[in-house]
Amino acid sequence: MSKITKATLKKAIDQNVWRFAKTMPKNPHWYALRENWQGELDFDIFVIYIRQFGYNTKYRGWNYTLLDIDGHSYWTMGAPISKTILINRKEIV
């Protein structure tokens, strides 16, 4: 993987639409879909970056890898990269 900077990640974040996960009001967060992903940074590369450079945490008994960028945590649901359809984000409080 070529060198990815924080600026590259922030640009990818800004270039995409983040939809509110209205089915989970008790865990407010947003998501961006693979099928709508825009910009120069490939969706799969963003997913790999989260998994490679994020940190492990547990939420409701499940393990996740989170990556914190500018006040938000980003994560996927852990499916194989080819089957990952979304990236989640939640404001760090």
Secondary structure, 3 states (H helix, E strand, C coil): CCCCCHHHHHHHHHCCCCEECCCCCCCCCEEEEHHHCCCCCCHHHHHHHHHHHCEEEEECCEEEEEEEECCEEEECCCCCHHHCCEEEEEECC
